[in-house]
Amino acid sequence: MPPSTKSDLPKEEQRSYVLESHIQDVEQNISNDDKALLRKIDLWLITPIAVLYLLSFLDRSNIGNAVLFGMKADLGLKGNQYNVALAVFYAFYVVVEPPANAVLKRWRAGAWISLIMFLTAVMCISLGFVTNYTTLMVVRALLGLVEGGLYPGIMFMIQMWYRRDETAYRSCLLYASGAFGGLIARAIQLMDGTQGLEGWRWIFILEGTVTASVAILCFFVLPDSPSTARFLTTDEKTRVIERLSVDSQSMPQEFDKRYVWAAFTNPMVYCMMFLELGSLTAVYVFSNFAPTIVNQGLGFTATNAQLLVVPPYVLGCIIALVAGIWSDKVKRRFPFVVTFASVALIGFVILLSTTNVAAQYIACCLVCMGSFTLIPLEISWNGANLGASTTRAVGIAMQSASSLICAFPPI
């Protein structure tokens, strides 16, 4: 007997079959439409903020590359003055993070982020003209003050556009964009002596100039919100808002002071700050001192050290992307945080326990794989569990502000 088809079924079952098939087709179409919509948002939102984050990462950590090419000697830095100059950035950075995100919530998000980056660029260029320890301290403090709102701001922008199970991958993409700083710094250092300026000064000047140009472009390109995005059609705007409404259910979206207070009184936010403290300590210490570790600790020349710092970052970038995709797929954060915290810990233990060059270099890779994956996962974890939009904005900024404490151990 031939297998049954829908025409062999009773009429009631035929109607049910057709209805179920129609529902499946609609769900499939919705899924495909969502994928196309997400790709479009990724292009217009994630691409520019990833470039901005790469540039901010360079502007923040290029002092570690500048040291390799004579900055300490040229400025006459002595003792722990370099470490203090590193720390003063974070002391001012943390002050503006929560209020900056509150401003972002009430103002045009794209314009605010672009303004932050332009001011950051001005301070970065200024670092190329410092002449002594005092001017270095002043400019580093101002750099922290103007840049403090960037990272929590772009992380909150991701929360504004994507569902909670779509944020980890996008957050990891941002961290991945910082992987090539050492390679860029090496290329710029080749300008040593151009126009009578040392190579380390050109690192600041050229990176700052590029940052300023990108910031001006982003002022006109970076969207503020789904409801005002010019690259979306009216139907696409409606779909984005509906997707977010279903995901957030009845969570309040308006700005209110009580939602700010809710973030400051939420114990979970402080738990996330504690997690972020450990992760940021690993990231910032490694990013600021990695060139020196490879140069002095492993015995490579400054030129080779600049290039050898890149592979650990690239490896960390790949692992972070894979972890972000997997974490979003299974809709879990905790197992990934524990796993990659363990990987980073193993890397630091190896760095402390052996002088073998190969083992120490592998340890650097483990530190990057672990610590650079942790930060975006923890931010996504925190944002997904906070209620009102304003509470999320302030809570993410508070979590990011944990960098205040981690900046001071190197002193």
C-alpha positions as CSV (number, residue, x, y, z in Angstrom):
1,M,0.0,0.0,0.0
2,P,1.4,3.4,-0.9
3,P,2.1,5.8,2.0
4,S,-0.7,8.2,3.0
5,T,-0.6,11.7,1.8
6,K,-2.6,14.7,3.1
7,S,-5.3,14.0,0.4
8,D,-5.9,10.6,2.0
9,L,-6.7,12.2,5.3
10,P,-10.2,13.1,6.6
11,K,-11.3,16.7,5.8
12,E,-10.9,17.9,9.4
13,E,-7.4,16.5,9.6
14,Q,-6.6,18.0,6.2
15,R,-7.5,21.4,7.5
16,S,-5.4,20.9,10.6
17,Y,-2.5,19.7,8.5
18,V,-2.7,22.7,6.2
19,L,-3.0,25.1,9.2
20,E,0.1,23.5,10.9
21,S,2.1,23.7,7.7
22,H,1.1,27.3,7.3
23,I,2.2,28.2,10.8
24,Q,5.5,26.4,10.3
25,D,6.0,28.3,7.0
26,V,5.3,31.6,8.7
27,E,7.6,30.8,11.6
28,Q,10.3,29.9,9.1
29,N,9.8,33.2,7.2
30,I,9.9,35.2,10.5
31,S,13.1,33.5,11.4
32,N,14.7,34.2,8.0
33,D,13.4,37.8,8.2
34,D,14.9,38.2,11.6
35,K,18.2,37.0,10.4
36,A,18.2,39.4,7.6
37,L,17.2,42.2,9.9
38,L,19.9,41.3,12.4
39,R,22.5,41.3,9.6
40,K,21.4,44.8,8.6
41,I,21.6,46.1,12.2
42,D,25.0,44.4,12.6
43,L,26.3,46.3,9.6
44,W,25.0,49.7,10.6
45,L,25.5,49.4,14.4
46,I,28.1,46.8,15.3
47,T,30.5,47.7,12.5
48,P,31.0,51.4,13.5
49,I,31.0,50.8,17.3
50,A,33.5,47.9,16.8
51,V,35.8,50.3,14.9
52,L,35.3,52.9,17.7
53,Y,36.1,50.3,20.3
54,L,39.3,49.3,18.5
55,L,40.4,52.9,18.3
56,S,39.5,53.5,22.0
57,F,41.5,50.4,22.9
58,L,44.5,51.7,21.0
59,D,44.1,55.2,22.5
60,R,43.9,53.7,26.0
61,S,46.7,51.1,25.8
62,N,49.1,52.7,23.3
63,I,51.1,54.1,26.1
64,G,52.3,50.5,26.7
65,N,53.6,50.4,23.1
66,A,55.1,53.9,23.4
67,V,57.2,52.9,26.4
68,L,59.0,50.3,24.2
69,F,60.2,53.1,21.9
70,G,61.8,55.5,24.4
71,M,58.9,57.4,26.0
72,K,60.2,56.9,29.6
73,A,63.7,58.2,28.7
74,D,62.4,61.1,26.7
75,L,60.1,62.3,29.4
76,G,62.6,61.5,32.2
77,L,60.2,59.2,34.1
78,K,61.7,57.7,37.3
79,G,60.6,55.1,39.8
80,N,56.9,54.2,39.7
81,Q,55.9,57.4,37.8
82,Y,54.9,55.4,34.7
83,N,52.7,53.2,36.8
84,V,51.1,56.2,38.4
85,A,50.4,57.7,35.0
86,L,48.7,54.5,34.0
87,A,46.5,54.5,37.2
88,V,45.4,58.2,37.0
89,F,43.6,57.4,33.8
90,Y,41.3,54.9,35.5
91,A,40.8,57.1,38.6
92,F,39.1,59.7,36.4
93,Y,37.6,57.2,33.9
94,V,35.4,55.6,36.6
95,V,34.0,58.9,37.9
96,V,32.1,59.6,34.7
97,E,30.8,56.1,33.8
98,P,27.4,56.0,35.6
99,P,26.5,59.7,34.9
100,A,27.6,59.3,31.2
101,N,25.3,56.4,30.7
102,A,22.4,58.3,32.3
103,V,23.1,61.1,29.8
104,L,23.1,58.6,26.9
105,K,19.7,57.3,28.1
106,R,18.2,60.8,27.9
107,W,20.1,62.2,24.8
108,R,20.9,61.0,21.3
109,A,23.0,57.8,21.8
110,G,24.9,58.0,18.5
111,A,25.8,61.6,18.9
112,W,26.9,61.1,22.5
113,I,29.2,58.2,21.6
114,S,30.7,60.2,18.7
115,L,31.3,63.2,20.9
116,I,33.1,61.0,23.5
117,M,35.3,59.6,20.8
118,F,36.2,63.0,19.3
119,L,37.3,64.3,22.7
120,T,39.2,61.1,23.3
121,A,41.0,61.7,20.0
122,V,42.0,65.2,21.0
123,M,43.5,63.9,24.3
124,C,45.3,61.1,22.4
125,I,46.9,63.6,20.0
126,S,47.9,65.7,23.0
127,L,49.8,62.8,24.5
128,G,52.1,63.0,21.5
129,F,53.2,66.5,22.6
130,V,53.8,66.0,26.4
131,T,57.2,67.0,27.5
132,N,57.5,65.8,31.1
133,Y,55.8,63.8,33.9
134,T,53.4,66.6,34.9
135,T,52.0,67.1,31.4
136,L,51.7,63.4,31.0
137,M,49.7,63.1,34.2
138,V,47.4,66.0,33.2
139,V,46.6,64.6,29.7
140,R,46.2,61.0,31.0
141,A,43.7,62.3,33.6
142,L,41.7,64.2,30.9
143,L,41.8,61.2,28.7
144,G,40.2,59.1,31.4
145,L,37.6,61.8,32.0
146,V,36.4,62.1,28.4
147,E,36.6,58.4,27.5
148,G,34.9,57.0,30.6
149,G,31.5,56.9,29.1
150,L,32.4,55.1,25.9
151,Y,32.6,51.4,26.9
152,P,29.5,51.2,29.1
153,G,27.7,53.4,26.5
154,I,28.3,51.1,23.6
155,M,27.5,48.0,25.7
156,F,24.2,49.6,26.6
157,M,23.5,50.4,23.0
158,I,23.8,46.7,22.2
159,Q,21.2,46.1,24.9
160,M,18.9,48.7,23.2
161,W,19.0,46.9,19.9
162,Y,19.2,43.1,20.6
163,R,17.4,40.6,22.6
164,R,19.1,39.2,25.7
165,D,20.1,36.0,24.0
166,E,21.8,37.9,21.1
167,T,24.0,40.2,23.1
168,A,27.0,38.0,24.1
169,Y,28.2,37.4,20.5
170,R,27.9,41.1,19.7
171,S,29.7,42.1,22.9
172,C,32.5,39.6,22.1
173,L,32.8,41.1,18.6
174,L,33.7,44.4,20.2
175,Y,36.4,42.9,22.4
176,A,37.7,41.0,19.3
177,S,38.2,44.3,17.5
178,G,41.0,45.3,19.9
179,A,43.2,42.4,18.8
180,F,45.3,44.3,16.3
181,G,46.6,47.2,18.3
182,G,50.1,46.0,18.6
183,L,50.4,45.4,14.8
184,I,49.2,48.9,14.1
185,A,51.5,50.5,16.7
186,R,54.4,48.6,15.1
187,A,53.6,50.1,11.6
188,I,53.3,53.6,13.1
189,Q,56.6,53.3,15.0
190,L,58.4,53.0,11.6
191,M,57.8,56.8,11.3
192,D,60.5,57.3,14.0
193,G,62.2,60.6,13.3
194,T,59.6,61.9,10.8
195,Q,59.2,65.7,11.1
196,G,61.6,65.7,14.0
197,L,59.3,63.6,16.3
198,E,60.1,60.3,18.0
199,G,58.3,57.2,16.9
200,W,56.4,56.9,20.2
201,R,54.9,60.4,19.7
202,W,53.6,59.4,16.2
203,I,51.8,56.5,17.8
204,F,49.7,59.0,19.8
205,I,49.4,61.6,17.0
206,L,48.3,59.3,14.1
207,E,46.0,57.1,16.2
208,G,44.4,60.2,17.6
209,T,44.0,61.7,14.1
210,V,42.3,58.5,12.8
211,T,40.1,58.4,15.8
212,A,38.9,62.0,15.3
213,S,38.1,61.3,11.6
214,V,36.1,58.2,12.5
215,A,34.3,60.0,15.3
216,I,33.1,62.8,12.9
217,L,31.9,60.2,10.4
218,C,30.1,58.2,13.1
219,F,28.2,61.4,14.2
220,F,26.3,61.2,10.9
221,V,26.2,57.3,10.6
222,L,25.7,55.9,14.1
223,P,22.0,55.3,14.8
224,D,20.5,56.6,18.0
225,S,17.6,54.1,18.5
226,P,15.5,51.6,16.5
227,S,12.6,54.1,16.2
228,T,14.8,56.8,14.6
229,A,17.3,54.7,12.6
230,R,17.4,56.0,9.0
231,F,18.7,52.7,7.6
232,L,15.6,50.8,8.6
233,T,12.3,50.9,6.8
234,T,9.1,51.7,8.8
235,D,8.2,47.9,8.9
236,E,11.7,47.0,10.1
237,K,11.5,49.6,12.9
238,T,8.3,48.1,14.0
239,R,9.7,44.6,14.0
240,V,12.8,45.6,16.0
241,I,10.6,47.3,18.6
242,E,8.3,44.3,18.7
243,R,11.2,41.9,19.2
244,L,12.5,44.0,22.0
245,S,9.1,44.4,23.6
246,V,8.5,40.6,23.7
247,D,12.0,40.1,25.1
248,S,11.7,42.7,27.8
249,Q,7.9,42.1,28.4
250,S,6.7,44.8,30.9
251,M,10.2,46.2,31.7
252,P,9.9,50.1,31.9
253,Q,11.8,51.9,29.2
254,E,11.4,55.5,30.3
255,F,14.0,57.5,32.4
256,D,13.2,57.8,36.0
257,K,15.4,58.5,39.1
258,R,14.0,55.6,41.0
259,Y,15.4,53.3,38.3
260,V,18.8,54.8,38.9
261,W,18.5,54.1,42.6
262,A,17.3,50.5,41.8
263,A,20.7,49.9,40.2
264,F,22.6,51.2,43.2
265,T,20.6,49.0,45.6
266,N,20.7,45.8,43.6
267,P,23.0,43.2,45.2
268,M,23.5,41.4,41.9
269,V,25.1,44.5,40.4
270,Y,27.7,44.4,43.1
271,C,28.3,40.7,42.5
272,M,28.9,41.5,38.9
273,M,31.2,44.4,39.8
274,F,33.3,41.9,41.8
275,L,33.5,39.6,38.8
276,E,34.4,42.5,36.6
277,L,37.1,43.6,39.0
278,G,39.0,40.3,38.6
279,S,38.6,40.2,34.9
280,L,39.5,43.8,34.2
281,T,42.6,43.5,36.4
282,A,43.8,40.7,34.1
283,V,42.9,42.6,30.9
284,Y,44.3,46.0,31.8
285,V,47.5,44.8,33.4
286,F,48.1,42.5,30.4
287,S,47.3,45.1,27.8
288,N,49.5,47.8,29.4
289,F,52.4,45.5,30.2
290,A,52.3,42.8,27.5
291,P,54.8,44.5,25.2
292,T,57.2,44.9,28.1
293,I,56.7,41.3,29.3
294,V,57.6,40.0,25.8
295,N,60.4,42.5,25.4
296,Q,62.2,42.2,28.8
297,G,60.7,39.1,30.3
298,L,61.0,36.9,27.3
299,G,64.1,38.6,25.8
300,F,62.8,39.8,22.4
301,T,63.7,43.1,20.8
302,A,61.2,46.0,21.0
303,T,60.4,45.5,17.3
304,N,59.7,41.7,17.6
305,A,57.9,42.2,20.9
306,Q,55.4,44.5,19.2
307,L,54.6,41.8,16.7
308,L,54.7,38.9,19.1
309,V,52.0,40.5,21.2
310,V,49.5,40.2,18.3
311,P,49.0,36.4,18.1
312,P,47.8,36.0,21.7
313,Y,45.3,38.8,21.1
314,V,44.2,37.2,17.8
315,L,43.7,33.8,19.5
316,G,41.8,35.5,22.3
317,C,39.6,37.2,19.6
318,I,38.8,33.9,17.9
319,I,38.0,32.1,21.2
320,A,35.8,35.1,22.4
321,L,33.7,35.0,19.2
322,V,33.2,31.2,19.5
323,A,32.3,31.5,23.1
324,G,29.9,34.4,22.4
325,I,28.1,32.4,19.7
326,W,27.8,29.3,21.8
327,S,26.7,31.2,24.9
328,D,23.9,32.9,23.0
329,K,22.9,29.6,21.4
330,V,22.5,27.8,24.8
331,K,21.3,31.0,26.6
332,R,23.8,30.5,29.4
333,R,26.5,32.7,30.8
334,F,27.7,31.2,34.1
335,P,29.4,28.0,32.8
336,F,31.3,30.1,30.3
337,V,32.4,32.6,32.9
338,V,33.7,29.8,35.2
339,T,35.5,28.1,32.3
340,F,37.4,31.1,31.0
341,A,38.2,32.4,34.4
342,S,40.0,29.1,35.0
343,V,41.8,29.4,31.7
344,A,43.1,32.9,32.6
345,L,44.1,31.7,36.1
346,I,46.1,28.9,34.6
347,G,47.9,31.4,32.4
348,F,48.9,33.6,35.2
349,V,50.1,30.7,37.3
350,I,52.4,29.6,34.5
351,L,53.7,33.1,34.1
352,L,54.6,33.2,37.8
353,S,56.0,29.7,38.1
354,T,58.4,29.3,35.2
355,T,61.1,31.2,33.3
356,N,60.8,29.0,30.2
357,V,60.3,31.3,27.2
358,A,57.9,29.0,25.3
359,A,55.9,28.2,28.4
360,Q,55.5,31.9,29.2
361,Y,54.4,32.8,25.7
362,I,51.8,30.0,25.8
363,A,50.7,31.5,29.2
364,C,50.2,34.9,27.5
365,C,47.9,33.2,25.0
366,L,46.0,31.5,27.9
367,V,45.6,34.9,29.7
368,C,44.2,36.5,26.5
369,M,41.9,33.6,25.8
370,G,40.4,33.7,29.3
371,S,40.3,37.3,30.3
372,F,39.3,38.8,27.0
373,T,36.4,36.4,26.8
374,L,35.2,37.1,30.3
375,I,34.4,40.8,30.0
376,P,31.8,40.8,27.3
377,L,30.1,37.7,28.8
378,E,29.9,39.3,32.2
379,I,28.5,42.5,30.8
380,S,25.8,40.6,28.8
381,W,25.0,38.5,31.9
382,N,24.5,41.6,34.0
383,G,22.4,43.5,31.4
384,A,20.1,40.5,30.8
385,N,19.2,40.3,34.4
386,L,18.4,43.9,35.1
387,G,14.9,45.2,34.7
388,A,14.2,48.8,33.6
389,S,16.2,50.3,30.7
390,T,17.6,53.0,33.0
391,T,18.6,50.4,35.6
392,R,20.5,48.5,32.9
393,A,22.3,51.6,31.7
394,V,23.5,52.5,35.2
395,G,24.1,48.9,36.3
396,I,26.3,48.2,33.3
397,A,28.2,51.5,33.9
398,M,28.7,50.5,37.6
399,Q,30.0,47.1,36.5
400,S,32.5,48.7,34.1
401,A,33.5,51.2,36.8
402,S,35.1,48.3,38.7
403,S,38.2,49.2,36.7
404,L,39.0,51.9,39.3
405,I,40.3,49.4,41.8
406,C,42.1,47.2,39.3
407,A,44.1,50.1,38.0
408,F,46.1,50.5,41.2
409,P,47.8,47.2,41.9
410,P,50.6,47.9,39.4
411,I,51.6,51.1,41.4
